[in-house]
Amino acid sequence: MSSDTVTRQQLIELLRMREHGETDFTLVDIREEYELFHGYIPGAINMPLSTFEPDALSGEVILYCQAGVRSEHLLQELAKQGHFGVKHYGGGYLDWVARSTPDA
Protein backbone atom coordinates (compact mmCIF):
# COMPACT_ATOMS: atom_id res chain seq x y z
CA MET A 1 0.00 0.00 0.00
CA SER A 2 1.44 3.37 -0.96
CA SER A 3 1.95 6.29 1.41
CA ASP A 4 -0.90 8.20 -0.25
CA THR A 5 -3.41 5.46 0.60
CA VAL A 6 -5.27 5.59 3.90
CA THR A 7 -6.54 2.37 5.52
CA ARG A 8 -9.87 2.07 7.28
CA GLN A 9 -8.18 2.09 10.68
CA GLN A 10 -6.15 5.18 9.79
CA LEU A 11 -9.29 6.95 8.58
CA ILE A 12 -11.14 6.11 11.79
CA GLU A 13 -8.26 7.55 13.81
CA LEU A 14 -8.02 10.67 11.63
CA LEU A 15 -11.78 11.26 11.95
CA ARG A 16 -11.51 10.90 15.73
CA MET A 17 -8.60 13.33 15.82
CA ARG A 18 -10.45 15.83 13.62
CA GLU A 19 -13.46 15.64 15.91
CA HIS A 20 -11.21 16.59 18.85
CA GLY A 21 -9.46 19.39 16.93
CA GLU A 22 -6.16 17.51 16.76
CA THR A 23 -5.96 17.52 12.95
CA ASP A 24 -7.70 19.13 10.03
CA PHE A 25 -8.52 17.62 6.66
CA THR A 26 -11.41 17.41 4.23
CA LEU A 27 -12.94 14.01 3.53
CA VAL A 28 -14.32 14.09 -0.01
CA ASP A 29 -16.77 11.54 -1.41
CA ILE A 30 -16.33 11.66 -5.19
CA ARG A 31 -19.24 9.34 -5.96
CA GLU A 32 -22.10 10.68 -8.02
CA GLU A 33 -25.21 11.88 -6.17
CA TYR A 34 -27.25 8.80 -7.09
CA GLU A 35 -24.64 6.62 -5.36
CA LEU A 36 -25.23 8.36 -2.03
CA PHE A 37 -28.60 6.63 -1.68
CA HIS A 38 -26.88 3.80 0.21
CA GLY A 39 -25.06 6.16 2.55
CA TYR A 40 -21.74 7.89 3.04
CA ILE A 41 -18.94 8.12 5.56
CA PRO A 42 -19.95 10.59 8.31
CA GLY A 43 -18.15 13.91 8.06
CA ALA A 44 -17.60 13.70 4.29
CA ILE A 45 -18.57 16.27 1.70
CA ASN A 46 -19.75 15.20 -1.74
CA MET A 47 -17.90 16.44 -4.83
CA PRO A 48 -18.93 14.12 -7.68
CA LEU A 49 -16.11 13.11 -9.98
CA SER A 50 -18.12 14.33 -12.98
CA THR A 51 -18.01 17.91 -11.65
CA PHE A 52 -14.90 17.72 -9.45
CA GLU A 53 -13.11 21.05 -9.02
CA PRO A 54 -9.72 20.55 -7.34
CA ASP A 55 -9.23 24.29 -6.89
CA ALA A 56 -12.26 24.34 -4.56
CA LEU A 57 -10.26 22.37 -2.00
CA SER A 58 -7.39 23.47 0.18
CA GLY A 59 -5.28 21.83 2.84
CA GLU A 60 -5.14 18.11 3.46
CA VAL A 61 -7.70 16.07 1.53
CA ILE A 62 -8.74 12.41 1.65
CA LEU A 63 -10.74 11.17 -1.33
CA TYR A 64 -12.97 8.12 -1.45
CA CYS A 65 -15.37 6.51 -3.87
CA GLN A 66 -17.33 3.25 -3.98
CA ALA A 67 -14.40 0.79 -4.07
CA GLY A 68 -11.25 2.91 -4.29
CA VAL A 69 -10.66 2.75 -8.05
CA ARG A 70 -11.91 6.21 -9.03
CA SER A 71 -10.34 7.90 -6.01
CA GLU A 72 -6.95 6.31 -6.78
CA HIS A 73 -7.18 7.41 -10.40
CA LEU A 74 -8.14 10.96 -9.37
CA LEU A 75 -5.29 11.01 -6.84
CA GLN A 76 -2.80 10.16 -9.60
CA GLU A 77 -4.25 12.83 -11.89
CA LEU A 78 -4.10 15.47 -9.15
CA ALA A 79 -0.46 14.58 -8.40
CA LYS A 80 0.40 15.02 -12.09
CA GLN A 81 -1.22 18.47 -11.94
CA GLY A 82 0.87 19.43 -8.91
CA HIS A 83 -1.74 19.06 -6.18
CA PHE A 84 -0.15 17.83 -2.97
CA GLY A 85 -1.61 16.91 0.42
CA VAL A 86 -4.11 14.56 -1.20
CA LYS A 87 -4.63 10.92 -0.18
CA HIS A 88 -7.33 8.37 -0.78
CA TYR A 89 -9.14 5.74 1.25
CA GLY A 90 -8.25 2.58 -0.64
CA GLY A 91 -11.21 0.50 0.44
CA GLY A 92 -13.86 3.01 -0.47
CA TYR A 93 -17.39 3.07 0.83
CA LEU A 94 -17.88 -0.66 0.25
CA ASP A 95 -15.03 -1.46 2.63
CA TRP A 96 -16.29 1.07 5.17
CA VAL A 97 -19.74 -0.55 5.26
CA ALA A 98 -18.56 -4.16 5.10
CA ARG A 99 -16.21 -3.71 8.02
CA SER A 100 -18.65 -1.61 10.06
CA THR A 101 -21.06 -4.48 10.64
CA PRO A 102 -20.86 -6.25 14.01
CA ASP A 103 -19.99 -9.61 12.45
CA ALA A 104 -17.17 -8.23 10.26
Buried (B, 14 or more C-beta within 10 A) or exposed (E): EEEBBBEBEBBBBBBEEBEEEEEEBBBBBBBBEEBBEEEBBEEBEEBBBEEBEBEEBEEBBBBBBBBBEBBBBBBEEBEEEEBEBBBBBBBBBEBBBEEEEEEE
